[in-house]
Amino acid sequence: MQLIETIPKLKPRAWDAHKGDFGKVVIIAGSVGMSGAAALAGRAALRAGAGLVRVATAKSALPIVASIEPSYTTIPLAEDNAGRISAKAINTILDAVSDNDAMAFGPGVGISGGLRTVAQKLIEQEQLRLVIDGDGLNNLSQLKSWPTKLKANIVLTPHPGEMKRLWSGLFREPLPPERQEQAAQLAQRTKTVVALKGAGTVVTDGERVYVNKTGNPGMATAGSGDVLTGAITALIGQGLGNFDAAVLGVYVHGLAGDIAIERLGQVSLMATDILEALSDSFRRI
């Protein structure tokens, strides 16, 4: 595989640009008790430059999600008795697919039969550019032979536990011990871009590989991955290819963590600190 070390960049913004020039993205996230995941991903998409961000969440969680950030709009989704997005939300979700440039699915949604149905419908959508993270990956891992149904253009962002679940759901052989090999094989065999999170996050499309050098142990905190999801989705919405968006997203996310610990240290770092440092991260590059 080709080792990539150059960090992609966004094009300079034209002086007469408007919000429609920088991507419309929708984040499908959250459930009752997990509204923070939806808000973090939505706010990160804004900080990463998306022109218009919509957060689609379970209707009971929506008032909390909407109250956290006034700069994104919200879409209420039908929910089950546990406050999770239900299969009845599919038509609303598919309407959003046709009206946006990129979509994310998974942060804080939980696991259920209805959500597996949503996951399957999403991956079957041609032309859809989709980031799947968190519980989106956990639901996907329970769909048998899902790569054979895949028509969407997908970025997978698993942490090591999610990688194990994805692997065991698809393949009989043991998961390779080496992280680059894990990510490369998953990308090759599913025809996706994989960002395997952790120290030295690995991004690969199966032909190219990037190993991230930004970030620090303070970023091992709840919500950090939700911020990354929002950032990558926003970069896709602004026109970057999936691999380049994942590389740039991982790099600026890690750099934001490095900037944040200059003031806070590693122990006290929270996901919101990473989010707020994204602006300085983009300025530095």
N, C-alpha and C positions, 0 to 999 in steps of 0.2 A: 504493500500500500504506500501511497505517497504521503509523506509527513508534511503537514502544513504548519508553518510558523508565522505567516503574515496574517494580521488581524484585519478583517474586512472593515470598510467604513461606509457610512451613509453618505449620499450625495449632499452637497451644500444646498440649503433651501433658497429657492428663488424669492426675491423681495416681494413679489406680488402673489405669493402662494396663499392658499386657503386650506381649511382643515380637511377638505376632501382629497387633497394631494398627498396626505400622509397616512392614509389607511383607515378603514373602518373595521374594527375588530369586536368580536363578541366573546366574552368569557363565560362559559357554563360552569358554575361552581357553587359551592356552599350547600348547606342544609341547616335544619334547626340545630343549634349548638356549634355550627361550623361556619358562621357568617364571616369570621375573620379571614378565612382562606379566600373567599370570594372577593372581599374588599382589598386584600393585599395584592392579588393578581390583577384586579382592575386598576388599582392605583399605580402599580408598576408599569402596566401598559401605557398609562398616561405619561409617566416619568420617562419612559423609553421612546416617547415621541409620537405615539398613535394620534391621529387627528380626531378620531371619535371612538370612544369606548363604551360598549354596552355590557352590563353584567346581568346575565340571565341566571336566576336562582329560584329556589323553592319559595312559593309565595309567602309562607309564614316567616321566612328569614329575610325577605326583601326589605321591610322597614328598617331593620338594623343595618343591612348592607348599604341602603340608600343614605342613611344618616351619617355614615362614616366619611363619605367623599361626595361633594356636590358636583364634581367635574365629569363624572360618568353618569350615564343614564342606566335604567334598570328595566328588566323584562321579567314579569312574574310567571313562574312555571307551575303547572299542576304538580301536586305532591301526594305522596302516600301517607298512611297513618303515622309513620315515624318522622314525618317532616323532610323526607328525601324526594328529589325530583322523580316523578313517576313516568311510566310509558305514555300516559295521556298527554304529556308535554311534547311529544314528538313533532306534531304538526307545527307548533309554535317554534320549535327549534329549527325545523327545516325551512320555515319562512325566513329565519335569521341567516341561515346558510346562504341563501340567494341574495341577501342584501348586505353582505360583508365581505371583506377581502381576506380575512383570516379568522380562525376560531380556536379557542382552547377549551378542553374538556377535562374535568377531573378534580381540581382542588376541593377537598372537603365535601364531596357529593355523597360519600358513603358507598355501600355495596348492596345491591339488590337485583332481583330479576328484572325489574323495570329499567334499572340503569344499564344492565347488560343489553337490553333491547335498544336503548338509546345509543350505546356504544356501537352496536352492530349497524344501526341505521346510519350513523355518522361515517363510519369507515366505508360504507357503500356509496357515498356521494362523490360522483366524478367532479373534478375541478376544485373540490374543497381542500384548502390548505389548513391543516389541523395539527395542533399541539396537544398531546395526551400526557397527562401527569397524574401523580397521586392515585386517588381512588379510580380515576379513569383507567389507569393501567391495571389496577386490581380487578376491575370488572372485565376489562379486555382479556386478561389472562385466563378467565373462566369461559371464554368463547372458544369452542372447539374449531381448530383449523381456520382461525380468523384471517390469516394472510391470503387464503384463497378467495375471500370475499372483498379484499381490499381494492378500492378504486380511488380513495382520497389520497392526497399527498401529505404524508404524515411525519412529524417529529415525535419521537418517544423520549421522555426524560426520566428514566427510572433511577432511584437510588438502589444500592446493592440488594436490599430485600425484595424490591419490586422486580429487579432483574431476575432473581431466582424464581419468582412466581411466573414471570413471562416465559422463562426458559423451560421450566418443568411443565407448563401448559402446552408447549409446542413440540419439544424434542425429547427423545428417549435417552440420549447420551448425557453424561454428566456435564454440568456447567464447567467450562474451562477455568483453570485457576487464575489466569492472567487477565486483567481488566480490559486491555486493548483487544485481546482475542474474543472475549465475551461480547463486547460492543460490536466488533467487526462482523462476527458471525451472525449476530442478531440482525444487524443492518442488511447484510447480504441476503439472508434467508427470508426476510420479511419485506425487502425493498423499501426500507424506511431510513430516515436519519435518526441515529441514536445518540443521545447525550447521557452517558453513564456518569451520574453525579458522585461526588466524593472528593477526597484529596487527589488533585490531578484529574479533574473531570475529563473524560474521553469523549470527543465528538467525532463521529464517523458516518459516512454514507456507504461504507463497505469498500470504497476505492481510495478515499482520502481519510486521513486521521489527524486530529489536532488534540494535543494534551495540554490542558490549561495550567498556567503557572501563577495565576492570581488567586487570591483567597487565603483563608486562614481558619484555624480550628474554632474560632468564635462564631463562625457561620453555621456550625452544627447546632442549629436552634430551630424550633418550630416556626414555620412560615417562610423560611428562607427559600425553599423550593417553589412556593407560590409566587414569590417575587420574580424568580427566574422564569417561570412560566409566562407571566405577564410581559416580561421584557422580550422574550423570544417571539411571542405572538405579535407584539407591536412591530418588531423589526421585519417580520414576514409581511405584515400589513403595509409597511413602507417600501416594499418591493424587493427585498433581499431574497435570494434563494434559500431554501430550508437549511442547507449546510452552512452557508455564510451567516444566516440569522442565528443559528445555534452557536456557532463559534463566537460571534460578536456578543451575543447575549451572555454566554458563559464568562467571557473575558470581562465585560463591564460589570457584571454581577459580582465576580470575585474582587475586582478592583474597588467596587463600592464598599465591600466588606473590609478591604485593607484601609481605605480612607476612613471608614467609621471607627476602626480600632485606634487610629491615631489620637482620637479624642476620648474614646470610651474604654479602650482595652478589650481584650477578648472575652473575659468573664461576663461582662455586662451587656454584650452585644445582643440586640433583638432584631427581628426581621424588619421592623419599621425603621431601624437605623440604617440597614442596608438600602432600603427603599429611598430614604431621604438623601443618601449619599450618591444615588444614581446620577443626579445632575452634575455633581463634581466629577464623577467617573467619565461621563460623556465629554465634559469640558477638557479633561486631561488628554483624551485621545483625539 
